[in-house]
């Protein structure tokens, strides 16, 4: 179950969010809301489809992003630090984790309620 969530996160990053960032430009104000919504919807779908899912599955969904973070830090060009922008980015990434975890929990709740009603 964790492996499926991790693979879904890899696919989401490489084939959905990667092209989205390239199309919109990484500095666009639409990128972070689109990422938050995408992770939330993906979390709901995973929570609904996988057996015994709960909010912790959302952590596995975003794990690939956090595994890629050291590579981004090591191999990206250095930029000037703007603390206001960096804190907003950190908050946005925290919201991505919250959206993924909340989405998987909502999907699991929907599935449990549907199974109980049958």
C-alpha positions in Angstrom: 0.0 0.0 0.0 2.8 2.4 0.9 4.7 1.5 -2.3 1.6 2.2 -4.4 1.3 5.6 -2.8 5.0 6.3 -3.3 4.8 5.3 -7.0 1.7 7.4 -7.4 3.7 10.4 -6.0 6.5 9.7 -8.5 4.1 9.5 -11.4 2.3 12.7 -10.2 5.6 14.6 -9.9 7.1 13.4 -13.2 4.1 13.4 -15.5 1.6 15.9 -14.1 3.4 18.5 -11.9 6.7 18.6 -13.8 5.0 19.6 -17.1 2.8 22.0 -15.2 5.7 23.8 -13.8 7.4 23.9 -17.2 4.2 25.3 -18.8 3.4 27.9 -16.2 7.0 28.9 -15.1 8.0 28.0 -11.6 7.6 31.7 -10.4 4.0 31.8 -11.4 1.4 32.4 -8.7 -0.7 29.5 -10.1 1.9 26.8 -9.5 1.5 26.3 -5.8 -2.3 26.3 -5.7 -2.3 23.9 -8.6 0.1 21.6 -6.7 -1.9 21.7 -3.5 -5.2 20.9 -5.3 -3.5 18.1 -7.4 -2.1 16.5 -4.2 -5.4 16.8 -2.5 -7.4 15.2 -5.3 -4.7 12.5 -5.7 -5.0 11.8 -1.9 -8.7 11.4 -2.1 -8.4 9.0 -5.0 -5.7 6.9 -3.2 -7.6 6.9 0.0 -10.7 5.7 -1.8 -9.0 3.0 -3.9 -6.6 1.5 -1.4 -7.7 -0.8 1.4 -7.2 0.3 5.0 -5.9 3.7 3.9 -5.6 6.6 6.4 -4.0 10.0 6.5 -0.4 8.6 6.8 -0.7 7.4 3.2 -0.5 11.1 2.3 3.0 11.2 3.7 4.0 8.5 1.2 2.3 10.4 -1.6 4.6 13.4 -1.0 7.7 11.4 0.0 9.2 11.6 -3.5 9.1 15.4 -3.4 11.1 15.4 -0.2 13.6 12.8 -1.5 14.2 15.1 -4.4 14.8 18.2 -2.2 18.5 17.5 -1.5 19.2 17.1 -5.2 17.5 20.4 -5.9 19.5 22.1 -3.3 22.8 20.6 -4.5 22.4 21.0 -8.2 20.3 24.1 -8.7 21.9 27.5 -9.3 22.3 29.6 -6.2 19.8 32.4 -5.8 19.6 35.5 -3.6 17.6 34.8 -0.5 14.4 36.6 0.0 13.1 35.5 3.4 9.5 36.6 2.7 9.4 34.5 -0.5 11.1 31.5 1.1 8.7 31.5 4.1 5.7 31.6 1.7 7.2 28.7 -0.2 7.7 26.7 3.0 4.1 27.4 4.0 3.0 26.2 0.5 4.9 23.0 0.8 3.5 22.4 4.2 0.0 22.9 2.7 0.8 20.3 0.1 1.6 17.8 2.8 -1.7 18.7 4.7 -3.7 18.4 1.4 -2.3 15.0 0.6 -2.9 13.7 4.2 -6.3 15.2 4.4 -7.2 13.9 1.0 -6.3 10.4 1.8 -8.2 10.5 5.0 -11.3 11.9 3.2 -11.1 9.2 0.5 -10.8 6.5 3.2 -13.8 7.9 5.1 -15.9 8.0 1.9 -15.0 4.4 1.1 -15.8 3.2 4.7 -19.1 5.0 4.6 -20.0 3.4 1.2 -19.0 0.0 2.4 -21.2 0.4 5.6 -24.2 1.5 3.6 -24.2 -1.7 1.5 
